[in-house]
């Protein structure tokens, strides 16, 4: 059975005990910051319209702050009533109705430097309970995963801003599949909801040279009656004038002894190093002939296998060299491998080339620097060098290291457990894997407290960005490739229509995407708004991709023992997964999702 915490069906009736807990938590925050002030998160918005609208504009460095737009609240004015970032109620109404301007970049930087504002993770929220492993769950050891918790509901009156970095990683879903196919429920720490959702394409409209935002909502069978599931979708264009594709790719290959172990399940089991050979072969086959490729391998120490050279039309010689010279044995010095790879990348970048470093590894560092912070300090920061990671194998496997390296070094994180997954990721057109269409992409959602009583971001727990840093371009965020889509889901508790303020614009939320165009380094924003009447009347009326995202997210919520699921969730989930699979008849990925849900249900 699942170890449920606060039952999903009773979360709206948390009562006085919950309120007292929140108040005590707020007082703790207030005491810790009794001498600080909170900076406002003012928000520009598009003009209201009767339908979802979108605008795109480059950020201006000389934007002036409107006269009298001075909204700074002292922390001691009441932590439970203060908005994250210190915004006043009239500011929120102006933001969601399109009547206010954002704080300019210079003021935002000053606020960040002085410590103004409150990160969303510090806003008044209910604390998530600690997890306890369920039966049939494989212990995290010898694998290394991190539990980032579960986002709670946030009262909109306390904090209407939700800000996070976009994430297009997919590793968590593949790792969980590997456990399930092996007859075990995955450790709850291995499950990141957004990576389950973003394993599947969002089905969003595509425009030439512009990112698009799609916002829709519908009642969900996994939520309380009257609640809404809000989907925020971001689609990168397939044709981008400002995108960057690497001129050089540096492969850093783990050749330690653990790479001789097998990975996969059943008849699909293969040695980890053999899977790396297959993946590299697929990658090289998909690259443009003029792309330069260099290869570094490491165990106790790093060594150069091949200096950068154009891959050409025939890459068989390079593959044969890798298979001959990259053989498992020894310890795992990830840091030395990456430092050597980055030296090679820096030599390429010094010639004006854009470079991507690709690390293939199980991440089990046991020689040299073994922690993410120490490794990244050795690598330094280069905007013209990206780092993406591809994980292989379980038991042992260091998911934390692989995920955080990519997260903080402008790349993406994926996991391959068999040849089919390697083909899915690297076979055919690999543009969406190696290219960059947007750097430091962030999303900020502003909820209208007149219509939304509370909200919960489902997933993205380790991608939180302080509200005040939405326009601080020195703050790292996420990268998005050509043609990629990213989806975030919120659960909303609505204000009773009869008690809504007469001043209410009837807007549910405004969504703003901010990102840097890689080639020109121009900062761009695009926004969309949604109203209650834009919501679908029922879950069945929603777009099939909406329902697929909801099913994938609920599956992840169940696997990570979220305190917002109950013992009936799996029955409902199986039914909805089968319905979605019928709507996507012929789609092997969706059919597999339904199969994995049935497998998890049997293992509970």
C-alpha positions as CSV (number, residue, x, y, z in Angstrom):
1,X,0.0,0.0,0.0
2,X,1.0,3.6,-0.5
3,X,2.2,5.6,2.4
4,X,-0.2,8.5,2.1
5,X,0.2,11.6,4.2
6,X,-2.4,14.3,4.0
7,X,-5.2,12.6,2.0
8,X,-5.8,14.2,-1.4
9,X,-9.5,14.4,-0.9
10,X,-9.3,16.4,2.3
11,X,-6.6,18.9,1.5
12,X,-9.0,21.8,1.2
13,X,-10.2,21.3,4.7
14,X,-7.0,21.6,6.5
15,X,-8.6,23.4,9.5
16,X,-7.1,25.4,12.3
17,X,-4.2,23.1,13.0
18,X,-2.9,23.7,9.5
19,X,-3.4,27.5,9.9
20,X,-1.5,27.4,13.2
21,X,1.4,25.5,11.7
22,X,1.6,28.0,8.8
23,X,1.5,30.9,11.2
24,X,4.3,29.4,13.3
25,X,6.3,28.7,10.2
26,X,5.8,32.3,9.1
27,X,6.9,33.7,12.4
28,X,10.1,31.7,12.1
29,X,10.8,33.2,8.8
30,X,10.0,36.7,10.1
31,X,12.3,36.3,13.1
32,X,15.1,35.1,10.8
33,X,14.7,38.2,8.6
34,X,13.6,40.8,11.1
35,X,16.0,43.4,9.8
36,X,15.4,42.7,6.1
37,X,13.0,44.2,3.6
38,X,11.2,42.5,0.8
39,X,11.5,43.9,-2.7
40,X,8.4,44.0,-4.9
41,X,7.9,41.7,-7.8
42,X,6.1,44.1,-10.1
43,X,4.8,42.4,-13.2
44,X,4.1,43.6,-16.7
45,X,1.1,42.1,-18.4
46,X,-0.6,42.0,-21.7
47,X,-3.9,44.0,-22.2
48,X,-6.9,42.0,-21.3
49,X,-8.8,40.2,-24.0
50,X,-11.7,37.7,-24.2
51,X,-9.4,34.9,-25.2
52,X,-5.9,33.6,-24.4
53,X,-3.5,36.2,-25.8
54,X,0.2,36.2,-26.5
55,X,2.8,39.0,-26.9
56,X,6.5,38.9,-27.6
57,X,8.9,41.8,-26.9
58,X,12.6,42.3,-26.2
59,X,13.4,43.5,-22.8
60,X,14.5,47.1,-22.7
61,X,17.4,48.3,-20.6
62,X,16.0,51.8,-20.3
63,X,12.5,50.9,-19.1
64,X,11.4,53.5,-16.6
65,X,9.6,52.7,-13.4
66,X,6.1,54.3,-13.3
67,X,5.8,57.3,-11.1
68,X,4.6,56.4,-7.6
69,X,5.3,52.7,-8.2
70,X,7.1,52.3,-4.9
71,X,6.0,49.0,-3.2
72,X,8.3,47.9,-0.5
73,X,7.0,46.2,2.6
74,X,8.9,45.6,5.8
75,X,9.1,42.1,7.0
76,X,7.7,42.9,10.4
77,X,4.4,44.1,8.9
78,X,3.1,40.5,9.1
79,X,4.8,37.6,7.4
80,X,1.5,35.7,7.0
81,X,0.0,38.5,5.0
82,X,3.0,39.6,3.0
83,X,3.3,38.6,-0.6
84,X,6.4,36.9,-1.8
85,X,8.5,39.7,-3.1
86,X,6.5,42.3,-1.1
87,X,3.8,43.0,-3.7
88,X,0.7,44.8,-2.6
89,X,-2.8,43.7,-3.4
90,X,-3.4,46.5,-5.9
91,X,-0.2,45.5,-7.7
92,X,-1.5,42.0,-8.3
93,X,-4.7,43.3,-9.6
94,X,-2.8,45.6,-12.0
95,X,-0.5,42.8,-13.0
96,X,-3.2,40.3,-14.0
97,X,-5.2,43.0,-15.7
98,X,-2.3,44.4,-17.7
99,X,-2.2,47.8,-16.1
100,X,1.3,47.8,-14.6
101,X,4.9,47.8,-15.8
102,X,7.8,45.7,-14.5
103,X,10.6,47.0,-12.4
104,X,13.5,47.8,-14.7
105,X,16.6,45.7,-14.9
106,X,18.9,48.1,-12.9
107,X,16.4,48.3,-10.0
108,X,16.0,44.5,-10.1
109,X,19.8,44.0,-9.9
110,X,20.0,46.5,-7.0
111,X,17.3,44.6,-5.1
112,X,19.0,41.3,-5.6
113,X,22.3,42.7,-4.4
114,X,20.8,44.1,-1.3
115,X,19.0,40.8,-0.5
116,X,15.5,42.2,-1.1
117,X,12.6,39.9,-1.8
118,X,11.8,36.4,-0.7
119,X,12.4,33.3,-2.7
120,X,9.3,31.3,-3.4
121,X,10.7,28.4,-1.5
122,X,10.7,30.8,1.5
123,X,7.1,31.9,1.2
124,X,4.5,30.9,3.7
125,X,3.7,27.3,2.9
126,X,2.9,24.1,4.7
127,X,5.9,21.9,5.3
128,X,6.1,18.6,3.4
129,X,6.3,15.5,5.5
130,X,9.3,13.2,5.4
131,X,9.1,10.1,3.2
132,X,9.3,6.6,4.4
133,X,10.0,3.8,1.9
134,X,7.1,1.5,0.9
135,X,7.2,-2.2,0.6
136,X,8.6,-3.6,-2.7
137,X,10.7,-0.4,-3.1
138,X,14.4,-1.0,-3.8
139,X,16.5,1.0,-1.3
140,X,18.3,4.0,-2.8
141,X,21.7,2.5,-2.0
142,X,23.9,1.8,-3.9
143,X,22.2,4.3,-6.1
144,X,22.3,8.0,-5.2
145,X,19.1,10.0,-5.5
146,X,17.9,13.1,-3.7
147,X,14.4,13.8,-2.4
148,X,13.5,17.4,-3.2
149,X,10.2,17.1,-1.4
150,X,6.7,17.9,-2.7
151,X,5.4,21.4,-3.4
152,X,2.6,22.3,-1.0
153,X,-0.4,24.5,-1.7
154,X,0.3,28.2,-1.5
155,X,-2.4,30.7,-0.5
156,X,-2.6,33.2,-3.4
157,X,-3.3,36.1,-1.0
158,X,0.1,35.4,0.7
159,X,2.1,34.8,-2.5
160,X,0.5,35.2,-6.0
161,X,3.9,34.7,-7.8
162,X,5.2,31.3,-8.9
163,X,8.7,31.4,-10.6
164,X,10.8,28.5,-11.9
165,X,13.4,27.6,-14.4
166,X,12.3,25.6,-17.4
167,X,13.3,21.9,-17.4
168,X,13.3,19.6,-20.4
169,X,15.2,16.7,-18.8
170,X,13.7,13.2,-19.1
171,X,16.0,10.9,-17.1
172,X,13.7,10.4,-14.1
173,X,11.0,8.7,-16.3
174,X,13.5,6.3,-17.9
175,X,15.1,5.4,-14.5
176,X,11.7,4.7,-13.0
177,X,10.8,2.5,-16.1
178,X,14.0,0.5,-15.5
179,X,13.0,-0.2,-11.9
180,X,9.5,-1.2,-12.9
181,X,10.5,-3.5,-15.7
182,X,12.9,-5.1,-13.2
183,X,9.9,-5.9,-10.9
184,X,10.4,-3.2,-8.3
185,X,8.9,0.2,-7.5
186,X,11.5,2.9,-7.9
187,X,12.9,4.8,-4.8
188,X,10.6,7.8,-4.3
189,X,13.7,10.0,-4.5
190,X,14.2,9.0,-8.1
191,X,10.9,10.5,-9.2
192,X,10.8,14.0,-10.6
193,X,7.3,14.9,-11.9
194,X,8.4,17.4,-14.6
195,X,10.6,14.8,-16.2
196,X,7.7,12.3,-16.4
197,X,5.5,15.0,-18.0
198,X,8.2,16.3,-20.4
199,X,9.2,12.8,-21.6
200,X,6.1,13.2,-23.9
201,X,5.6,15.9,-26.5
202,X,3.1,18.6,-25.4
203,X,1.4,18.9,-28.8
204,X,1.6,22.7,-28.8
205,X,1.4,24.9,-31.9
206,X,4.7,25.9,-33.5
207,X,5.6,29.3,-34.9
208,X,8.6,30.3,-37.0
209,X,11.3,31.9,-35.0
210,X,9.1,32.6,-31.9
211,X,8.5,30.7,-28.7
212,X,4.8,30.1,-28.0
213,X,2.9,29.8,-24.7
214,X,-0.2,27.7,-24.4
215,X,-2.3,27.9,-21.3
216,X,-5.4,25.8,-20.7
217,X,-7.3,24.3,-17.8
218,X,-9.8,21.6,-16.9
219,X,-11.2,19.8,-13.9
220,X,-9.1,16.7,-13.2
221,X,-10.2,13.3,-11.9
222,X,-7.1,13.4,-9.6
223,X,-8.1,16.7,-7.9
224,X,-10.9,17.7,-5.5
225,X,-14.3,18.7,-6.9
226,X,-14.2,22.3,-8.0
227,X,-10.4,22.4,-8.4
228,X,-8.8,23.0,-11.7
229,X,-5.7,21.5,-13.3
230,X,-3.8,24.3,-15.2
231,X,-1.4,23.4,-17.9
232,X,1.4,25.9,-18.9
233,X,3.0,24.8,-22.2
234,X,6.1,26.3,-23.8
235,X,7.0,25.3,-27.4
236,X,10.3,26.1,-29.0
237,X,10.2,26.8,-32.7
238,X,11.6,24.3,-35.2
239,X,12.9,27.2,-37.3
240,X,15.0,29.6,-35.3
241,X,17.3,32.3,-36.6
242,X,19.0,32.9,-33.3
243,X,19.7,29.3,-32.3
244,X,23.1,27.8,-31.7
245,X,24.2,24.4,-32.9
246,X,27.6,23.1,-31.7
247,X,30.4,23.3,-34.2
248,X,32.4,20.9,-31.9
249,X,31.3,18.1,-29.6
250,X,33.6,16.7,-27.0
251,X,32.7,13.2,-25.7
252,X,33.7,12.4,-22.2
253,X,33.3,8.6,-21.7
254,X,33.4,6.7,-18.4
255,X,35.6,3.7,-18.8
256,X,35.8,2.7,-15.1
257,X,35.3,-0.8,-13.9
258,X,31.6,-0.3,-13.1
259,X,30.9,0.3,-16.9
260,X,31.5,-3.4,-17.4
261,X,28.4,-4.2,-15.4
262,X,25.1,-5.0,-17.2
263,X,22.2,-2.6,-17.6
264,X,18.6,-3.1,-18.8
265,X,16.1,-5.8,-18.0
266,X,15.2,-9.3,-19.3
267,X,16.6,-10.1,-22.7
268,X,17.5,-6.5,-23.3
269,X,20.4,-6.6,-20.8
270,X,23.8,-5.4,-22.1
271,X,27.0,-4.1,-20.7
272,X,27.0,-0.4,-19.9
273,X,30.0,0.3,-22.1
274,X,28.3,-1.5,-25.0
275,X,25.3,0.7,-24.6
276,X,27.6,3.8,-24.7
277,X,29.2,2.5,-27.9
278,X,25.7,2.2,-29.5
279,X,24.7,5.6,-28.3
280,X,27.9,7.3,-29.6
281,X,27.5,5.5,-32.9
282,X,23.9,6.9,-33.3
283,X,25.1,10.4,-32.3
284,X,27.9,10.5,-34.8
285,X,25.7,9.2,-37.6
286,X,23.3,12.1,-37.0
287,X,25.8,14.9,-36.9
288,X,26.6,17.2,-39.8
289,X,29.8,16.0,-41.6
290,X,31.6,19.3,-40.7
291,X,31.0,18.9,-36.9
292,X,34.2,18.4,-35.1
293,X,34.3,15.5,-32.5
294,X,36.9,14.9,-29.8
295,X,36.9,12.0,-27.4
296,X,38.2,11.8,-23.8
297,X,38.0,8.6,-21.6
298,X,38.6,8.3,-17.9
299,X,39.0,5.8,-15.1
300,X,41.7,6.5,-12.5
301,X,42.9,9.3,-14.7
302,X,41.7,10.9,-18.0
303,X,43.3,10.4,-21.4
304,X,42.7,11.7,-24.8
305,X,41.3,9.1,-27.2
306,X,40.8,11.3,-30.3
307,X,41.6,15.0,-30.8
308,X,38.8,17.1,-32.3
309,X,38.4,16.5,-36.1
310,X,35.5,16.7,-38.6
311,X,33.4,13.6,-38.3
312,X,32.9,13.5,-42.1
313,X,30.6,11.2,-43.9
314,X,32.1,8.0,-42.5
315,X,32.6,7.8,-38.8
316,X,33.4,4.0,-38.7
317,X,37.1,4.6,-37.9
318,X,36.3,6.8,-34.9
319,X,33.8,4.2,-33.5
320,X,36.4,1.4,-34.0
321,X,39.0,3.5,-32.1
322,X,36.5,4.1,-29.2
323,X,35.7,0.4,-29.0
324,X,39.4,-0.5,-29.0
325,X,40.7,2.1,-26.6
326,X,37.8,2.7,-24.2
327,X,37.7,-0.5,-22.2
328,X,36.3,-0.7,-18.6
329,X,38.7,-0.9,-15.7
330,X,39.9,1.0,-12.7
331,X,38.3,3.6,-10.5
332,X,36.1,6.6,-11.5
333,X,37.7,10.0,-11.7
334,X,34.8,12.0,-13.2
335,X,36.4,15.3,-12.3
336,X,39.6,14.6,-14.2
337,X,37.6,13.4,-17.2
338,X,35.5,16.6,-17.3
339,X,38.5,18.9,-16.7
340,X,40.4,17.2,-19.6
341,X,37.3,17.4,-21.8
342,X,36.7,21.0,-20.9
343,X,40.4,21.9,-21.8
344,X,39.8,20.3,-25.2
345,X,36.5,22.3,-25.4
346,X,38.2,25.5,-24.5
347,X,40.7,25.1,-27.2
348,X,37.9,24.7,-29.7
349,X,35.9,27.6,-28.3
350,X,39.0,29.9,-28.6
351,X,38.7,29.5,-32.3
352,X,35.2,30.9,-32.2
353,X,33.4,27.6,-32.2
354,X,30.3,26.7,-30.1
355,X,31.1,23.6,-28.1
356,X,29.0,20.9,-26.4
357,X,30.5,18.5,-23.9
358,X,28.7,15.2,-23.5
359,X,29.3,13.1,-20.5
360,X,28.3,9.4,-20.7
361,X,28.6,7.8,-17.2
362,X,26.9,6.1,-14.3
363,X,28.1,9.0,-12.2
364,X,29.8,7.0,-9.5
365,X,32.7,9.3,-8.8
366,X,35.1,7.8,-6.2
367,X,38.5,9.4,-7.1
368,X,39.4,13.1,-7.1
369,X,36.6,15.6,-6.7
370,X,33.4,13.7,-6.2
371,X,30.9,16.5,-5.4
372,X,29.1,18.7,-7.9
373,X,30.2,22.0,-6.5
374,X,33.9,21.0,-6.5
375,X,33.8,19.6,-10.0
376,X,32.0,22.7,-11.4
377,X,34.5,25.0,-9.7
378,X,37.3,23.2,-11.5
379,X,35.5,23.6,-14.8
380,X,34.8,27.3,-14.5
381,X,32.0,29.1,-16.3
382,X,31.9,29.4,-20.1
383,X,28.8,30.6,-21.9
384,X,30.2,29.1,-25.2
385,X,30.5,25.6,-23.7
386,X,27.5,23.6,-22.6
387,X,27.5,20.3,-20.7
388,X,24.8,17.6,-21.1
389,X,24.8,14.3,-19.3
390,X,23.6,10.8,-20.3
391,X,23.3,8.3,-17.5
392,X,23.6,4.5,-17.9
393,X,23.2,1.7,-15.5
394,X,21.8,1.2,-12.0
395,X,23.3,-0.2,-8.9
396,X,25.5,1.7,-8.6
397,X,24.3,4.9,-10.2
398,X,24.7,8.6,-9.1
399,X,21.6,10.4,-10.3
400,X,22.3,13.4,-8.2
401,X,25.6,14.2,-9.7
402,X,24.5,13.6,-13.3
403,X,21.4,15.8,-12.9
404,X,23.1,18.6,-11.1
405,X,26.0,18.8,-13.5
406,X,23.6,19.3,-16.4
407,X,21.3,21.5,-14.5
408,X,24.0,24.0,-13.5
409,X,26.2,23.8,-16.6
410,X,23.7,24.9,-19.3
411,X,22.7,21.4,-20.5
412,X,20.1,18.6,-20.3
413,X,20.1,15.3,-18.5
414,X,18.9,12.0,-20.0
415,X,19.2,8.3,-19.2
416,X,19.4,5.4,-21.5
417,X,18.7,1.8,-20.4
418,X,18.6,0.0,-23.7
419,X,19.2,0.5,-27.4
420,X,15.6,1.6,-28.1
421,X,16.0,4.5,-25.6
422,X,19.3,5.4,-27.2
423,X,17.7,5.5,-30.6
424,X,14.8,7.6,-29.2
425,X,17.2,10.1,-27.8
426,X,20.0,10.2,-30.5
427,X,18.7,8.4,-33.6
428,X,17.6,10.3,-36.7
429,X,17.5,14.1,-36.4
430,X,19.4,15.0,-33.2
431,X,18.9,18.8,-33.6
432,X,16.6,18.9,-30.6
433,X,19.2,17.2,-28.5
434,X,22.4,19.2,-29.3
435,X,21.0,22.7,-30.2
436,X,20.1,25.6,-28.0
437,X,17.2,27.8,-28.9
438,X,16.9,29.6,-25.5
439,X,19.3,30.1,-22.6
440,X,18.3,30.8,-19.0
441,X,14.6,30.3,-19.7
442,X,12.3,31.2,-16.8
443,X,8.6,31.2,-16.3
444,X,6.7,33.4,-13.9
445,X,3.0,32.8,-13.2
446,X,1.0,35.5,-11.5
447,X,-2.3,34.2,-10.0
448,X,-5.3,36.5,-9.4
449,X,-6.3,36.3,-5.7
450,X,-9.8,37.3,-6.7
451,X,-10.3,34.1,-8.6
452,X,-7.6,31.7,-7.3
453,X,-7.6,30.9,-3.6
454,X,-4.6,28.6,-3.6
455,X,-2.3,26.9,-6.1
456,X,0.2,24.1,-6.2
457,X,3.0,23.7,-8.8
458,X,3.3,19.9,-9.5
459,X,7.0,19.2,-9.7
460,X,9.9,21.5,-10.4
461,X,10.9,21.4,-6.7
462,X,14.6,21.7,-7.5
463,X,14.1,24.3,-10.3
464,X,12.7,27.1,-8.0
465,X,13.7,30.7,-8.8
466,X,13.3,33.6,-6.4
467,X,10.5,35.8,-7.6
468,X,12.7,38.8,-7.4
469,X,15.2,37.1,-9.8
470,X,12.8,36.6,-12.7
471,X,14.4,39.6,-14.4
472,X,17.9,39.1,-12.9
473,X,19.7,37.8,-15.9
474,X,22.8,36.8,-13.8
475,X,20.7,34.0,-12.3
476,X,21.0,30.7,-14.1
477,X,17.9,29.0,-15.4
478,X,17.1,26.4,-18.0
479,X,18.0,25.8,-21.6
480,X,15.6,24.8,-24.4
481,X,16.6,23.2,-27.7
482,X,15.1,23.7,-31.2
483,X,11.6,22.1,-31.4
484,X,11.4,21.1,-27.7
485,X,8.3,21.5,-25.6
486,X,8.1,21.9,-21.9
487,X,5.0,21.6,-19.7
488,X,4.3,22.7,-16.1
489,X,1.1,21.8,-14.3
490,X,-0.7,23.6,-11.4
491,X,-3.6,22.5,-9.3
492,X,-5.8,25.4,-8.4
493,X,-8.4,25.9,-5.7
494,X,-10.8,28.6,-6.9
495,X,-12.5,31.4,-5.0
496,X,-16.3,30.9,-4.8
497,X,-17.8,33.0,-7.6
498,X,-20.3,34.5,-5.3
499,X,-17.6,36.0,-3.0
500,X,-15.3,37.4,-5.7
501,X,-14.4,41.0,-5.6
502,X,-16.3,43.4,-7.9
503,X,-12.9,44.7,-8.9
504,X,-11.9,41.2,-10.2
505,X,-10.8,41.2,-13.8
506,X,-11.9,37.5,-13.9
507,X,-8.4,36.6,-15.0
508,X,-7.1,33.3,-13.5
509,X,-3.5,33.8,-14.2
510,X,-0.9,35.5,-16.4
511,X,2.1,33.5,-17.6
512,X,5.4,35.1,-18.8
513,X,8.4,33.4,-20.3
514,X,11.7,35.2,-20.3
515,X,14.8,33.9,-22.1
516,X,18.0,34.8,-23.9
517,X,18.4,34.2,-27.6
518,X,21.7,32.4,-27.8
519,X,23.3,33.9,-30.9
520,X,22.3,37.6,-30.4
521,X,22.1,37.3,-26.6
522,X,18.9,39.4,-26.8
523,X,16.5,39.1,-23.8
524,X,13.0,38.3,-25.0
525,X,9.7,37.9,-23.2
526,X,6.3,36.4,-24.3
527,X,3.1,36.3,-22.2
528,X,-0.3,34.7,-22.1
529,X,-3.3,35.1,-19.9
530,X,-6.2,32.7,-19.1
531,X,-9.7,33.4,-17.7
532,X,-12.1,31.0,-16.0
533,X,-14.4,30.9,-19.0
534,X,-11.4,29.6,-21.1
535,X,-11.4,26.4,-19.0
536,X,-12.8,23.1,-20.3
537,X,-16.0,22.0,-18.6
538,X,-14.7,18.4,-18.0
539,X,-11.5,16.4,-18.2
540,X,-12.9,14.5,-21.2
541,X,-13.3,17.8,-23.1
542,X,-9.7,18.7,-22.7
543,X,-7.1,18.2,-25.4
544,X,-5.6,14.6,-25.5
545,X,-2.1,16.0,-24.8
546,X,-3.5,17.8,-21.7
547,X,-4.9,14.5,-20.4
548,X,-1.7,12.7,-21.2
549,X,0.3,15.3,-19.2
550,X,-2.2,14.9,-16.3
551,X,-1.8,11.1,-16.3
552,X,2.0,11.2,-16.4
553,X,2.1,13.7,-13.6
554,X,-0.3,11.7,-11.4
555,X,1.7,8.6,-12.0
556,X,4.8,10.4,-10.8
557,X,2.9,11.7,-7.8
558,X,1.9,8.1,-6.9
559,X,5.4,6.7,-7.3
560,X,7.0,9.4,-5.1
561,X,4.4,8.9,-2.4
562,X,3.1,12.4,-2.7
563,X,0.9,13.4,0.2
564,X,-1.7,14.6,-2.4
565,X,-2.7,11.1,-3.5
566,X,-4.9,8.6,-1.8
567,X,-5.4,4.9,-2.0
568,X,-8.0,5.2,-4.8
569,X,-5.6,7.1,-7.1
570,X,-4.1,4.1,-8.9
571,X,-7.6,2.8,-9.9
572,X,-8.5,6.1,-11.4
573,X,-5.1,6.5,-12.9
574,X,-5.3,3.1,-14.7
575,X,-8.6,3.9,-16.1
576,X,-7.5,7.3,-17.4
577,X,-4.2,5.9,-18.8
578,X,-6.1,3.3,-20.8
579,X,-8.4,6.0,-22.2
580,X,-5.4,8.2,-23.2
581,X,-3.7,5.2,-24.8
582,X,-6.8,4.7,-26.9
583,X,-6.7,8.4,-28.0
584,X,-3.0,7.9,-29.0
585,X,-3.5,4.6,-30.7
586,X,-0.3,3.6,-32.4
587,X,1.9,5.7,-30.1
588,X,4.3,3.2,-28.4
589,X,5.4,5.7,-25.8
590,X,1.8,6.3,-24.5
591,X,1.0,2.6,-24.6
592,X,4.1,2.0,-22.6
593,X,3.0,4.5,-20.0
594,X,-0.3,2.7,-19.5
595,X,1.6,-0.6,-19.2
596,X,4.0,0.8,-16.6
597,X,1.0,2.1,-14.6
598,X,-0.5,-1.4,-14.6
599,X,2.9,-2.8,-13.5
600,X,3.2,-0.3,-10.6
601,X,-0.4,-1.2,-9.5
602,X,0.5,-4.9,-9.3
603,X,3.7,-4.1,-7.4
604,X,2.0,-2.1,-4.7
